[in-house]
Structures are given as C-alpha cells and as structure tokens.
Amino acid sequence: MSSRDELREHLVRTRIAGDVATPRENNLDHYASLAHRDPHYTFGLTVEQPWSFRDVLALMAKSAGVSADPKHRYGQDTIDPELTIDALDAMADRVAAVLERPDPTVMLATGHPTGLLAIHLELARFLRERGARLLTPAEGWSYWGQAFGRKRVIRYLGDVAMLDDRGGFVHTHDPAPMQAMLAALGDERPDLVIADHGWAGAAGEAGLPTVGFADSNDPALFVGEAEGKIDVVVPLDDNVLPRYYEPLVNRLVTRASRVR
C-alpha cells in the first residue's frame, strides 16, 4: 500500500483530487439543480431536509473540499485529497466488516464506465477472492428512456452492473436500473452495495448498506451521506484515465485485507 503522502501526491498529480477538471460553474449549476430537486441530480434519493443552494455548497466544501466561497463562481475548483483518502479508508473498513460475515453478499454497479469501472472491476475480483458472493440480478432487464429515446439494458462485466446502449456501456445518473435489480432480488438483500451515481442513490434510498464514489459536481450522494442513507462517499474526479485509479484500489484492498 502506498503511503498516505505518496497517495496524496498521486491524487493531485493525476487530478483525481486537488485542482480537478470539473469547472466551478459546473459544480454550482449542479448544486442549484439539486437544491431545486431536479430528479436528474437527486440520483433516486428522496431528499428529506430543506437543502438550499447555500446548504449544498457548504456540505460540498466540508465533504469534498470545494471552495466554500459563494462568490467564487467561475474557473478552478478543488477536491481535498485528504478527504479522498479518509473516505477511501472508511470504505475499506466497511468492506472488511462485510467480509467477516459468513457468506457475505455484495452488489457492484457503475454509471461511469469510462472511469470508475476500473475501480469496480478490481474490487469485484478482490471480493470474489475473499469469498464474497457477488449478486447479479436483472441481467437483460431493459427499459425505454425518454431522455435518450431508445432502449437500454442491464449487463454485467466481471459482476459489475452497467447500462448497455447499442453495444456500448454508457454514463447514467438514472436510479431505475438499480431499482429493477432490487425488485428482481425479491426478499434477498446484499450485505453491501458498492456503486456510484443513481445506482448508489437507489440502493441507499432502499435502506441498503451502501458505499460509493462521487465527483465534485454530483452532490446527491453527499447529501445522502449527510442524511444517513449512504454510509461512505469518496470524493474524486470520476473520469480520469482508468489506470490512474490503481493506487486508490491498492489502498482500498490492502486496508480491507488488514482491518479486523
């Protein structure tokens, strides 16, 4: 496992954290959309508290490390690498606790296959090696989306759920696929869900133990964490080169292997 200092340097150098690529104006636009309860930005979570734009901004400054200054409206924004590492360690502790159970069950899903799939695939491999049973419900379930005007299908790669659109895995915020997976499970419930975007939001809303990853322009999961529906959210840029995530995965699986 890389030292904390080495990982911090890597996060900043690759812009997983530190000065990230997501511009400030995009962050603020998404915070306002969540404050207005736009369903595209709530990720399937029912927001219980009266989160205003200022409230969301303050939460994102605390949980992700973006600038807390409401007058900073354009240009560079940040993710605090210390918060990223702290959340990675907290996620690893949750994974370790689940692996101590007899016949643990886990579900994994990603709405950002061009980036975060690299993390999920390695976590899936680690979990299988440690004896976890990875659930893959609703494979082949499909629906017609008004927003994209065609059918999308749940498919699994390495036991990680994603949406397929005409032969390609696609980015999505939609909670509907995870809702379909939970319906297909019936009374069975996984011991842990590891996900992002609407996949994580729907799982947390259903009351499942859920940990996830979120970018600085995706505040919903951080709100879910603040309201107790999501256990841990790791703040990071969710679309850098997939190989850049390797040190994060190494820290996750090494700590999850050691914690008892």
N, C-alpha and C positions, 0 to 999 in steps of 0.2 A: 504494500500500500504506500502510495506517495505520502510524504509528509504534508502537513497542513500548509506549510509555506510553499512547497512545490506545487501543490494543487491550486492554491490561490494564484500563483504566478501563471499557471497554465490557463485557468479560467479567464484571467484578464488578457493574456496574450491572444487567445483564440476568440475573445469577445463573447464567450458564454456568459460571462459576468463582467463587471466593470463598465466601460463605455460600450454599450451594446448597439446593435444596428438599428433597433426599433426607435424611430424618432419620437421626440417628446410629444409632438402634436398628435401622433397616432395613439400614444398612450392616453392622453387626455380625452381624445374623442371616444375611446372605448370605455373610459371611466364614466363619462357622461351618459353613454348608451346603457351601461349597467344601472346607473342611478335612475334612468327612465324605464328600467325593467324591459328593455328590448330583449326578446327571447333568444335572439342570435347570440347575445352576450351573457345570458344567465346560465348557459350550459346545463339546462334541466334542473337547476336548483330553484327552490322556492325561497326567495329572499325574505326572511322574517322581520328583520329590523329595518327602520326607515333610513336606509343608507342614502345620503345625499352625495352629490359630486365631491364636496369637500371631505366628507367622511371616507369615501372610497380612496381619494388621493392620500389622505392621512394613513389609511390602512396600508396602501401600497408602499408608502415611504417606510413604514415600520416593518412590513413583512418581506418586501422585495428590495428596498433600498433605492427607490426612485427619488428624485428631488421632491421635497415636501413643499417647495415654494409654488403657490398657485400662480404667481406672476411669471414663472418660467414656463412659457407656452410654446416655444419653438426650439429646434436644434437637438443637442445631445441629451440623452437621459441615461440612467445607470441602473445596474443591479449590483447590490453589495455582495461581493464574493464570500464574505464571512457568513452572511445569511444563507447563501447557497450551500456552503459546507456544513453549517449547523443543521440545515434541513436534510441534507444527504445522510448525516449521521443518525438523525431521528428516524428517517425512513428505514435505514439499515436495522435499527433496533426493533422496529415494528416487524420487519421481515424475519429477524431472528426469533422473535417471540412466537410468531406463527409456526416456524419450523420446529419448535419444541413440542408442538401438539402432535398427537397421534393422527396419522393420515391427513395431514394438512391439505386444504384445497385453496387454490388461488386462480384468479382470472386476470388476464392482461389484455389491454387494448390501447390503441393509439389513434388519435386523429391527426397526427403529423408524421406520416411515414417517411418523408424525405429527411427528417432529422431524428426524431425521438425513437423511431423503430430500432435504431442501433442499440439504444439502451434496453428496450423491452426484450429484444431477442436474447441478449446476454443474460438478463435477469431470468428469463424463461429457462434457459439452459442451466443456470445455477440452481434454480428451484427444482427442476427435474432431478438433477444430480443429488440434491439433498433430500429426495424422497417425497416432494410435494406432488400432488395430483393437480394438473392444470386442466381446468374446465373449459370446454369449447362449445357452448350451447349455440343453437340457432344458426349454425353454418348453412349458408344458402338462403337465409331469410332475405327478402328483398322488399323494397318499397319505392314508390314513385315520388320524387321530391319536386314540389312546386318551384323551389328556388333554382334547381338545376335542370328541370324539365326532362328527366329520364330516370331510368331505374338504377338503383344502387343496391349492392349485395354484400352481406357479411361474408368475408372469407378470412381464413386463418393462415398465417405463415409462422412456422415454428411455435404454434399455440398462442400467437398474438392476434387478436381480432382487429380487423381493419375494414374499411369500406372499399369495395371494388366498383369502379365505374368504367365499363367498356374495356376491361383488361388491365386497368391501372389502379393502384391504391391511391386514395385521394385524401386531401386535407378536409376535415369536417369539424364543426362545433356541435353537431346535432346529437342530442341525447337519445333519439328514437332507437338507434341500433342497440345501445346498452339496455334500454327498456325492453326490447324484444328478447335479448339474451336472458334477462331476469325472468321474463314470462315463461320462456322455454324451460328454465330450470325448475319451475314449479315451487315445491317447498324446500328444495335444496338451496343452500346459500353458501357461498365461498367464505372461507375464513379471512380472506384478504382480497381486495381488488387493487391492482396497480395500473394506473391509467392516466389519461390527460383529457383536456377539453370536455366535450359533452359525455364521453364515456365515463369519466370520473365523476362529473356532476350528477349524472343519473344514478350512479351507484351510491354516492353519498346521500342523495335525496331519498333513496330507498332504505337507508339505515344500515348499509353495509360498511364494515371497516374498510376505509379507502385511503390510499396514499397516491400522490400524483405529482406531476410536473406542470409548471405554468410559466409563460413568458410575462414580461412586464406589461404587455398590452392585453392580458387576459385576466382581469381581476376577479372573475366569478369564483374560482376555486379558493382564492384567498379569503373572500367573503364567506364561503362555505366553511373554511377552516375556522374563521373567527366566530361563526355561529355554531360550531361543534359538529358539523356534518361531514367534514373531511378531516382526517387525522393529521396528515402532514402534506404540505405543498412545498416543493423545491422550486425556488425561483431561478430561471435560467433562460437564455435565448434558445428557443426550441427549433431553430432551423440553421445551425451552423453545419459545417462538413461533418458527416456521421462519425468519421474516425476521431474527431476531436473529443467525443464523449467518452472515449475509452478510459481515461484516468478517473472519471466520475464513477463508471461502472466498477472499476477495480476497487475503489474505496468502498462502494456500497457492498460488494460481495465479500470483501475481506473483513469488513466490520461485522456484517451479518453472520459470517462464519465464526467469529470470535466471541460475540456477545452471548452470554448465557443468562 
